[in-house]
Every structure is written in structure tokens, then in C-alpha cells.
Amino acid sequence: MPVTREHPSITVETTISEPLPKKEFYASLGGIHIHEWYPEGTRTNRDIALLLLQTRTGQPLDEDRILKTTGVRNRHIAGPHDTVQSMARHAFAPIADEFGNEIVGIAALTSHPDDKGLYPGQNHAASLATYFSLHNLLPNLDNRTANDQPAKETTDIHIACSSGAEAVAHFGRHQKSIGKSRIAIVGAELYTPTLADPTKGEVDPSHSYAIFGDGAGAISYRPQDLTVLGSLPVSFDPNKANALRMQIRRDLIREPALWLPIPVTNYTIGPDGAIMFTEKFSMDGNAVYEEMVDLGHVIDWFIDSLKIDPKDIAAIIPHQASSSVLEGARRRLREELREKFYINLEDGNYSSISLFKALGELIRDGRVKLGDIVILAGFGAGLFASLQAIKLGEK
């Protein structure tokens, strides 16, 4: 159903409830299983172009310009009743139903933790475990606690766009403890409430609402299905750490949890103690570009440091941020790796779940197979990156 919104100069009719062709996707390769779930609402490039906005340089933000600079055509938009936990449950449900008794650890990823749908005193991962009756969880692998009590392996990871790679690293550090059992990583991103809405007169010079989408994804595997060959955390120029600022309720980050000091937007404390943000998500696109394009050189060095022959790399999967950043990083890779650098942003940037979304696409397209070596490259707020070299089972 079309929704009419008032704009300072025009009335815009946007089809935010028009679904994309599919909202659920499944992929499997050996013992790796990936399921994605997205809300039905969408925002198209035409919707944005109808707002008659301009870039920082005064150019019209038309459909062609949006596609050229971001690579995005559509982005899924959450409905009023969607929450981080509800979307995570949708994504995890088929995996939990099939493999629940085998799962000994679960990590929940989100850039914007909330408290909707959580069980009392539990974080997102523990609430998923309770909801799906996961009874065979290990004690927390990093010896973290929840409410000063020993915790199960139910870890929340809040490192924004690097969370997916960091979750793989987390379980990779404990491959021996996990043995032949199975783990699950579930991500859910609810970005749109944190972004400036131009239909309400809110201004964001970086036009982040043209990039981000809302949705959830889940991956489950055993260490022999997805083996971590090497990890590399990377911190970029600390003077540009504020290039990405986010609305994060740090008071809702509950142990056990892994997180970095990602810069937050300004907020005030209300009479009831609740945090009220006074600004939206913000991004200095130029600063992010200047730092992150060097990721190509870092990936080259990482592969060499592991003594992996570049010809043995089947794919390099970066966080699907924006086409301009990714194309810049690809140009800095050695020539023999550029064609293996995967970019597909047509339906948006989904932050912490984008690596698994991209891996699922490569599996469904037959572009990776059992025994392949793949590089995961999460990067974003902080400015921080996480590189993981993984092997996808055995031939």
C-alpha cells in the first residue's frame, strides 16, 4: 500500500510496503547452512529520487547517481512491529528446528541492541537460546559472566559491520573445545530508526538512508565445515574514529558480550533514566573512503602472512558497504585477486550480516565449493576491520 509523506516542498508517494521478489533465502554447502530473512517493506532508488535531494556538491540525488555511488537499487525496511529479536528469530528458526540439539554455542550480532522481546536478565543470544530451547550449550568459551554468574556460550557481539568476521574469529579461537558439535551465528540489523529521515526534514549529508537496510541472517556450522586458518584485527587512523557515529544504547549491552568502543551519537538521560538520542547516525563518507580503500593492501599482506598462494583463494568477501569504497579497495589488490573480490550491493548494506549474506549468494551461484579458501573482510565503525581466512570443509 502506498504511503503519502509530507516533504517541505513536495508530497511524495513511496512504496515502502512493496515487497522485493523474495524475502527469505537459504544456502547450504556441506555442513554450512545459511538462512536470511527480510521484512517486506522496501525503499527504492525512485522513492529517494522523488525527494529532490542534492549531494554535498549540489548535484541532484537521482536514481542513476544513487546507483553509481552506492551500488544499491532497493533496501528492505522494517515494519513498526519488527525488532532485533523478532527478526533474529525469523532467520534462526529453520536452523534451530533442524540442528538445535547439536548447537553448543550461539552468537547474536546487532549494531543497535534493544530490549524488546528479551527474556529477563538475558542478552539477545541467550534469549534466542531460551526461545528455541537450546539445552546443550557449553560454558562461555571466553570465561565471561552474565549478571556476575557463570554464563553459557550465548555471546552478543556489537562491533557493527565487523561483527560477522569477529564472530567467526571468536568461535575459531575455540575450535578444539567445540569439537564436532555445531555453533550458530545470528545477526539482525534494525538501522532505519537511527537514520535521518528526509521526509521529516531531517538532514544527513552522507545520505545513509540510501545505503542501509533492515534484516536478519543466521549461519550454522561445525569447525570442520568452516575452519579458521588465520585472523587479523586491524585498527585504522584513530584520528578518524569518529567518521562513523552510531546510535547505540550501551546500557543495553549485556554480558556475555564482545564489543569495541565504537563512537556513539550524542544523547541525554530522560527522567525515567532512559537514553534519548539527540542526533542520528552520521558518517563522514570522505574519511571512511580514504581509510577503507587501503583494505586492499591489507588483504594482500594478510594472505602473504599466512603463506597462502593467491591462486588458491576462491573468493574475497568484503563487508558490502558501498560500491565506491569497495571498488577503491579492489583496485588496491594485486591484479590476480581483483576478480575474486565479491561485490553485490543491489539490495542494500546489512552491516553485521552482510558477510554471511554474500557467502550465501556465492554458494547458491556455485561460485564457491567444498575445500575452497575464502577471505572474509569485515570493516566499518571504529574505524576497525577484521580479516578471517576460512576453509569451507573438505572436497
C-alpha positions in Angstrom: 0.0 0.0 0.0 1.5 3.4 -0.9 2.2 5.8 1.9 2.0 9.5 1.4 4.5 11.6 3.3 4.9 15.4 3.5 8.1 17.0 2.3 9.0 20.7 2.7 8.4 21.3 -1.0 6.5 18.3 -2.4 4.3 15.5 -1.5 6.0 12.1 -2.1 4.2 8.8 -2.5 6.6 6.0 -1.6 6.0 2.3 -2.0 7.7 1.3 1.2 5.5 -1.7 1.7 6.0 -3.1 -1.8 8.0 -6.4 -1.3 11.1 -7.4 -3.2 10.6 -10.6 -5.2 11.7 -12.8 -2.3 12.3 -12.1 1.4 13.8 -15.4 2.5 16.9 -17.2 1.1 18.6 -20.5 2.1 22.0 -21.8 1.1 24.0 -24.9 2.2 27.4 -26.2 1.4 28.4 -29.4 3.2 27.7 -28.8 6.9 27.3 -25.0 6.4 23.7 -23.7 6.5 22.7 -20.1 5.9 19.2 -18.6 6.2 18.3 -15.0 5.6 15.0 -13.2 6.4 14.0 -9.7 5.4 10.9 -7.5 6.2 8.6 -6.9 3.3 8.9 -3.1 3.2 11.3 -1.6 0.7 12.7 1.8 -0.3 13.7 2.1 -3.9 16.0 4.5 -5.6 13.0 6.0 -7.3 11.4 6.7 -3.9 14.6 8.6 -2.9 14.9 10.4 -6.2 11.4 11.8 -5.8 12.5 13.7 -2.7 14.5 16.0 -5.0 17.6 16.0 -2.7 21.1 17.1 -3.6 24.6 15.9 -2.9 27.1 17.9 -0.9 28.3 19.4 -4.3 24.8 20.4 -5.3 24.2 17.6 -7.8 20.6 16.1 -7.9 20.4 12.8 -6.0 18.7 11.0 -8.8 18.4 7.3 -9.4 21.5 7.0 -11.6 23.6 8.8 -9.1 22.4 6.7 -6.1 23.2 3.5 -8.0 26.6 4.7 -9.2 27.8 5.8 -5.7 26.2 3.2 -3.6 25.5 0.2 -5.9 22.1 -0.1 -4.2 18.8 -0.4 -6.1 16.4 -1.4 -3.2 16.7 -1.8 0.5 14.4 -3.7 2.9 12.7 -1.5 5.5 11.5 -2.9 8.8 7.8 -2.6 9.8 6.6 -0.9 13.1 6.5 -4.2 14.9 9.8 -5.6 13.8 12.5 -5.8 16.4 16.1 -7.0 16.6 14.9 -10.1 18.4 11.9 -10.8 16.2 13.9 -10.7 13.0 16.7 -12.8 14.6 14.0 -15.4 15.4 12.7 -15.5 11.9 16.2 -16.0 10.5 17.3 -18.6 13.0 14.0 -20.7 13.1 14.7 -23.2 10.3 18.3 -23.8 11.5 17.3 -24.2 15.2 14.5 -26.6 14.2 16.9 -28.8 12.3 20.1 -28.6 14.3 19.0 -27.3 17.8 20.2 -30.4 19.7 23.7 -30.2 18.1 24.3 -26.5 18.8 26.7 -25.8 21.7 27.2 -22.1 21.2 25.4 -19.1 19.8 26.4 -15.6 19.0 24.0 -12.8 18.3 25.1 -9.8 16.2 23.5 -6.4 16.1 24.7 -2.9 15.7 21.8 -1.5 17.7 20.9 -3.6 20.7 17.4 -3.1 22.2 15.4 -4.8 25.0 12.3 -5.8 23.1 11.5 -9.5 23.2 14.3 -10.4 25.5 13.9 -12.7 28.5 14.6 -11.0 31.9 18.3 -10.6 32.5 19.3 -12.2 29.2 21.1 -10.8 26.2 20.0 -11.4 22.6 21.9 -14.7 22.2 20.6 -16.1 25.5 17.1 -15.1 24.6 17.3 -16.9 21.3 18.7 -20.0 23.1 15.8 -19.9 25.6 13.2 -19.3 22.9 14.4 -22.2 20.8 15.2 -24.5 23.8 18.9 -25.0 23.1 19.8 -27.2 26.0 23.3 -28.4 25.1 25.3 -25.2 25.3 28.9 -25.1 26.5 30.0 -22.8 29.4 31.0 -19.4 28.0 34.2 -20.0 25.9 35.9 -16.7 26.9 35.1 -17.2 30.6 32.7 -14.2 30.6 29.7 -14.0 33.0 26.2 -12.8 32.9 25.0 -10.8 35.9 28.1 -11.9 37.9 27.0 -15.5 37.4 28.7 -18.2 35.2 27.3 -17.9 31.6 26.6 -20.4 28.8 28.1 -19.8 25.4 25.5 -17.2 24.4 27.6 -14.2 23.3 26.3 -10.9 21.9 28.8 -9.2 19.5 28.4 -5.5 18.9 31.2 -4.4 16.5 28.9 -3.1 13.8 30.0 -4.1 10.3 32.9 -6.2 11.6 30.7 -8.3 13.8 30.3 -11.2 11.4 34.0 -11.6 10.9 34.7 -11.2 14.7 32.1 -13.9 15.4 33.9 -16.3 13.1 37.2 -15.4 14.9 35.5 -15.9 18.3 34.5 -19.5 17.5 37.7 -20.1 15.6 39.7 -19.5 18.8 37.8 -22.3 20.4 37.6 -24.9 17.5 39.1 -27.6 19.7 36.6 -27.0 22.5 33.7 -27.1 20.1 34.9 -30.4 18.6 32.5 -32.0 16.2 29.5 -30.1 17.6 27.8 -27.2 15.9 27.6 -23.4 16.6 25.3 -20.7 15.3 25.8 -17.1 14.5 22.6 -15.0 14.2 22.6 -11.3 13.1 19.7 -8.8 13.0 20.0 -5.2 11.9 17.4 -2.5 12.5 19.1 0.5 11.1 16.3 2.7 9.7 15.1 4.2 13.0 18.6 5.5 13.5 18.9 7.2 10.1 17.9 10.8 9.3 14.5 10.8 7.5 14.4 13.5 4.8 10.6 13.2 4.6 10.6 14.7 8.2 13.0 17.5 7.3 16.0 15.6 8.9 19.3 16.2 7.1 22.1 13.7 6.6 24.8 15.0 4.2 26.1 11.4 3.7 22.6 10.2 2.7 23.0 7.0 4.8 19.3 6.1 4.3 20.2 5.4 0.6 22.6 2.6 1.7 21.3 0.7 4.8 18.6 -1.9 5.0 16.9 -3.9 7.8 17.0 -7.7 8.0 18.4 -10.8 9.6 20.6 -13.8 8.8 21.8 -17.0 10.5 24.6 -19.4 9.8 25.4 -22.7 11.5 28.4 -24.9 11.0 30.9 -27.3 12.7 34.6 -26.4 12.9 35.3 -29.0 10.2 32.8 -27.3 8.0 34.3 -23.8 8.3 37.8 -23.9 9.6 39.6 -20.6 10.6 43.1 -20.6 9.1 44.1 -17.2 10.3 42.7 -13.9 11.8 43.8 -10.3 11.7 42.2 -7.4 13.6 43.0 -4.0 12.0 42.7 -0.5 13.6 42.8 2.4 11.2 43.7 6.1 11.9 42.4 6.8 15.4 42.0 10.5 14.5 39.2 9.4 12.1 37.5 7.1 14.5 34.5 9.4 14.6 34.0 9.1 10.9 31.1 6.8 11.7 29.0 7.7 14.7 26.1 5.5 15.7 23.0 5.4 18.0 24.0 2.7 20.5 22.3 2.0 23.8 25.4 0.9 25.7 23.2 0.4 28.7 21.5 -2.5 26.8 24.8 -4.3 26.1 24.6 -7.3 28.4 27.2 -9.9 29.2 28.4 -12.1 27.9 29.3 -9.7 25.1 32.2 -8.7 22.8 32.3 -5.0 21.7 34.7 -2.2 20.8 34.4 1.5 21.7 32.5 2.5 18.6 31.8 6.2 18.7 28.1 6.9 19.7 25.9 9.9 18.8 25.0 12.4 21.5 22.3 11.6 23.9 20.6 12.8 27.1 19.2 10.8 30.0 15.4 11.2 30.4 13.6 11.5 33.8 12.9 7.7 33.8 16.6 7.0 33.2 16.2 6.1 29.5 18.7 7.3 27.0 17.3 9.8 24.4 19.5 10.4 21.4 19.8 14.0 20.2 21.3 13.1 16.8 21.0 10.4 14.1 23.6 8.0 12.6 26.3 10.1 10.9 29.1 9.3 8.5 32.0 11.3 7.0 32.0 9.5 3.7 35.3 11.0 2.5 37.1 10.0 5.7 35.7 6.4 5.5 36.7 6.1 1.9 40.2 7.4 2.5 40.9 4.8 5.2 39.0 1.8 4.0 40.2 1.7 0.4 43.6 0.7 1.9 41.9 -2.5 2.9 43.1 -3.9 -0.4 46.7 -3.6 0.6 46.0 -5.1 4.0 44.2 -8.1 2.5 47.3 -8.7 0.2 49.6 -8.6 3.2 47.3 -10.9 5.2 47.3 -13.6 2.5 51.0 -13.4 2.2 51.5 -13.6 6.0 49.5 -16.9 6.1 51.7 -18.2 3.2 48.5 -18.9 1.1 49.1 -18.9 -2.6 46.8 -16.2 -4.1 45.7 -18.7 -6.8 44.3 -20.9 -4.0 41.9 -18.2 -2.9 38.4 -18.9 -4.3 36.8 -15.6 -3.2 37.4 -12.5 -1.1 34.1 -11.4 0.6 34.3 -7.8 2.0 31.5 -6.2 4.1 29.1 -4.9 1.5 29.4 -1.2 2.4 29.1 0.9 -0.7 30.3 0.4 -4.3 32.6 3.4 -4.2 34.6 2.1 -1.2 34.6 -1.5 -2.4 35.8 -0.6 -5.9 38.6 1.6 -4.4 39.7 -1.4 -2.2 39.5 -3.8 -5.1 41.8 -1.5 -7.2 44.5 -1.8 -4.5 44.5 -5.6 -4.5 47.1 -7.3 -6.6 45.8 -7.9 -10.1 45.3 -11.7 -9.7 43.0 -11.2 -6.8 40.8 -8.4 -8.1 38.4 -10.7 -10.0 37.9 -12.7 -6.8 36.7 -9.6 -4.8 33.0 -10.1 -4.5 30.6 -7.0 -4.7 26.8 -7.2 -4.7 25.0 -4.3 -3.1 21.8 -4.3 -5.1 19.5 -4.6 -2.1 21.5 -2.7 0.5 24.1 -2.7 3.2 23.1 -5.0 6.1 26.1 -4.4 8.4 26.9 -7.4 10.6 25.1 -9.9 8.4 26.5 -8.8 5.1 29.4 -11.3 5.0 27.0 -14.3 5.5 24.6 -12.9 3.0 27.3 -12.6 0.5 28.6 -16.1 1.3 25.1 -17.5 0.8 24.9 -15.8 -2.6 28.2 -17.3 -3.7 27.1 -20.8 -2.5 23.8 -20.5 -4.4 25.5 -19.3 -7.5 28.0 -22.2 -7.4 31.0 -19.8 -7.2 32.5 -21.5 -4.1 32.7 -25.2 -3.3 33.8 -27.6 -0.7 37.5 -27.3 0.1 37.8 -23.7 -1.1 39.6 -21.0 0.9 37.7 -17.7 1.3 38.8 -14.4 2.9 36.2 -12.6 5.0 36.8 -8.9 5.5 34.5 -7.0 7.9 35.2 -3.3 8.3 33.5 -0.2 9.5 32.8 1.9 12.6 35.8 2.3 14.9 37.5 2.6 12.3 38.1 -1.1 12.6 38.5 -4.2 10.3 38.5 -7.9 10.9 40.0 -10.3 8.4 39.4 -14.1 8.5 40.9 -16.7 6.2 38.5 -19.7 6.3 38.4 -23.1 4.6 34.9 -24.4 3.5 35.0 -28.1 4.5 36.8 -30.8 2.6 36.5 -31.8 -1.1 
